Amino acid sequence: MTENEKLDLLLSEMQEMKSDMQDMKSDMNGMKSDMQNMKSDMNGMKSDMQDMKSDMNGMKSDMQNMKSDMNGMKSELQETNRRITNVELHLENHTDRNIQLLAENFINLTNKLNQAIPAADKNLSYEVKVDYLARKVQGMEKDISELKTAVAQGA
């Protein structure tokens, strides 16, 4: 092989290398562009992650508030249960006992009233009889008075 052939061969290989380098440069530019796109996507994801973190913090705060509210409701429910227990105890110890006493006294009062009613009936009967007798006596007094007057005039 002559020197020209060698140089042509060398030039040909250099051009192939240059072409390969151009392809590599083009590939590298494509990779660079892809990397830029990935970087942009990563920044977008980072922004989304920050938004999600902010949302999660907001939800965490809301959950803490709900937990606090639930504890308040639990405390109020315990107080309500305590008050209901006190009312039940009062009903059992006082009101039920007082109702029982009223019922017992009502029975006694009813019995006394039933005993008093016949006496009241007897009193009414006696009043009617006395009233009848009083009218009879008045009538007799009138008759006696008329007789006295007639006897006094006839004498």
Backbone torsions as a table, in degrees:
resi	resn	phi	psi	omega
1	MET	NA	137.0	-176.6
2	THR	-86.2	170.5	-178.6
3	GLU	-67.1	-36.2	177.7
4	ASN	-65.2	-39.5	179.1
5	GLU	-66.6	-40.1	178.5
6	LYS	-63.5	-44.0	180.0
7	LEU	-66.1	-38.1	177.7
8	ASP	-65.2	-41.8	178.1
9	LEU	-63.5	-44.1	178.5
10	LEU	-63.4	-43.5	179.0
11	LEU	-63.7	-40.9	179.5
12	SER	-64.0	-43.0	178.9
13	GLU	-67.2	-36.0	178.8
14	MET	-66.2	-39.0	178.9
15	GLN	-68.6	-37.4	175.4
16	GLU	-63.3	-42.1	178.4
17	MET	-64.9	-41.1	178.6
18	LYS	-62.7	-43.4	178.5
19	SER	-62.7	-43.5	177.7
20	ASP	-62.5	-39.5	179.1
21	MET	-65.1	-40.2	177.6
22	GLN	-63.1	-41.8	177.8
23	ASP	-63.6	-43.0	178.8
24	MET	-64.3	-40.4	178.4
25	LYS	-62.7	-42.9	178.5
26	SER	-63.6	-43.9	177.0
27	ASP	-62.0	-41.7	179.7
28	MET	-63.5	-41.4	177.1
29	ASN	-63.6	-38.9	176.4
30	GLY	-64.1	-43.5	178.6
31	MET	-65.0	-39.3	178.6
32	LYS	-62.2	-44.0	178.1
33	SER	-62.6	-43.9	178.2
34	ASP	-61.9	-40.7	178.8
35	MET	-64.1	-39.6	177.1
36	GLN	-62.4	-43.5	178.0
37	ASN	-63.1	-42.3	178.5
38	MET	-63.3	-41.2	178.8
39	LYS	-62.0	-43.4	178.5
40	SER	-63.1	-44.6	177.6
41	ASP	-61.9	-41.1	179.8
42	MET	-64.2	-40.0	176.9
43	ASN	-64.3	-39.7	176.2
44	GLY	-62.5	-43.8	178.6
45	MET	-64.5	-39.2	178.5
46	LYS	-61.8	-42.6	178.3
47	SER	-63.6	-44.2	177.8
48	ASP	-61.7	-40.9	178.9
49	MET	-63.8	-38.8	177.3
50	GLN	-63.9	-42.5	177.4
51	ASP	-62.0	-43.4	179.0
52	MET	-63.9	-40.1	178.5
53	LYS	-62.4	-42.7	178.3
54	SER	-63.2	-43.9	177.6
55	ASP	-62.1	-42.0	179.6
56	MET	-63.9	-39.6	177.2
57	ASN	-64.3	-39.7	176.6
58	GLY	-62.7	-43.2	178.7
59	MET	-65.1	-38.2	178.4
60	LYS	-62.3	-42.6	178.1
61	SER	-64.0	-43.7	178.2
62	ASP	-61.7	-40.6	179.1
63	MET	-64.5	-39.1	177.5
64	GLN	-63.0	-42.5	178.2
65	ASN	-63.5	-42.0	178.4
66	MET	-63.8	-40.0	178.7
67	LYS	-62.4	-43.5	178.1
68	SER	-62.7	-44.1	178.4
69	ASP	-62.2	-41.6	179.5
70	MET	-63.6	-39.6	177.6
71	ASN	-64.2	-39.9	176.8
72	GLY	-62.9	-43.4	179.1
73	MET	-65.0	-37.8	178.9
74	LYS	-63.4	-42.8	178.7
75	SER	-63.4	-43.5	178.9
76	GLU	-64.6	-39.0	178.8
77	LEU	-65.1	-40.2	177.6
78	GLN	-64.1	-40.3	178.0
79	GLU	-64.5	-42.0	178.3
80	THR	-63.0	-42.8	177.6
81	ASN	-62.0	-40.0	178.6
82	ARG	-63.3	-43.2	-179.8
83	ARG	-66.2	-40.2	178.2
84	ILE	-62.6	-41.5	177.9
85	THR	-61.4	-42.5	178.1
86	ASN	-62.6	-41.0	178.7
87	VAL	-64.6	-43.5	178.7
88	GLU	-60.8	-43.3	179.0
89	LEU	-64.0	-41.1	178.8
90	HIS	-63.0	-44.1	178.4
91	LEU	-59.6	-46.3	-177.0
92	GLU	-67.0	-43.8	-172.9
93	ASN	-85.5	-30.9	-173.7
94	HIS	-115.1	-60.0	-173.1
95	THR	-63.0	-47.7	179.9
96	ASP	-60.3	-41.7	179.8
97	ARG	-64.4	-43.5	179.5
98	ASN	-65.1	-38.9	176.9
99	ILE	-63.7	-40.7	178.7
100	GLN	-62.8	-43.1	178.2
101	LEU	-63.2	-42.7	178.2
102	LEU	-61.1	-42.1	-179.9
103	ALA	-63.9	-43.3	179.3
104	GLU	-63.9	-44.2	179.3
105	ASN	-67.7	-32.3	177.1
106	PHE	-64.2	-40.8	178.0
107	ILE	-62.4	-45.6	178.1
108	ASN	-61.6	-43.8	-180.0
109	LEU	-63.9	-41.1	178.2
110	THR	-62.3	-43.5	178.1
111	ASN	-62.0	-43.1	178.9
112	LYS	-64.8	-39.9	178.7
113	LEU	-64.3	-42.2	177.8
114	ASN	-62.6	-34.6	177.1
115	GLN	-72.1	-33.7	-177.6
116	ALA	-76.4	-29.4	-177.9
117	ILE	-61.4	-47.2	177.3
118	PRO	-60.7	-36.9	177.6
119	ALA	-64.3	-40.2	178.2
120	ALA	-65.2	-39.0	176.7
121	ASP	-62.5	-41.7	178.6
122	LYS	-64.4	-41.6	178.6
123	ASN	-61.5	-41.4	179.1
124	LEU	-64.0	-41.9	178.3
125	SER	-61.2	-44.5	178.9
126	TYR	-64.6	-39.0	178.6
127	GLU	-62.0	-42.7	179.2
128	VAL	-62.3	-44.5	-179.9
129	LYS	-64.1	-43.2	179.7
130	VAL	-63.8	-41.7	179.0
131	ASP	-62.3	-42.7	178.0
132	TYR	-61.8	-46.2	-179.5
133	LEU	-65.4	-37.7	179.2
134	ALA	-63.7	-39.8	177.9
135	ARG	-66.8	-39.2	177.9
136	LYS	-62.5	-43.6	-179.9
137	VAL	-63.0	-42.1	178.6
138	GLN	-61.9	-41.9	178.6
139	GLY	-63.0	-41.8	179.4
140	MET	-66.5	-40.3	177.9
141	GLU	-60.3	-40.9	179.3
142	LYS	-64.3	-44.9	179.1
143	ASP	-61.6	-43.6	-179.8
144	ILE	-63.3	-41.6	179.9
145	SER	-62.4	-41.3	179.3
146	GLU	-67.6	-39.0	177.0
147	LEU	-62.9	-42.3	178.6
148	LYS	-62.6	-41.5	-179.3
149	THR	-66.0	-41.7	-179.4
150	ALA	-68.3	-39.6	179.5
151	VAL	-67.8	-41.6	-178.2
152	ALA	-68.1	-32.1	178.9
153	GLN	-79.1	-33.4	-179.6
154	GLY	-79.7	-15.3	-177.9
155	ALA	-88.8	NA	NA
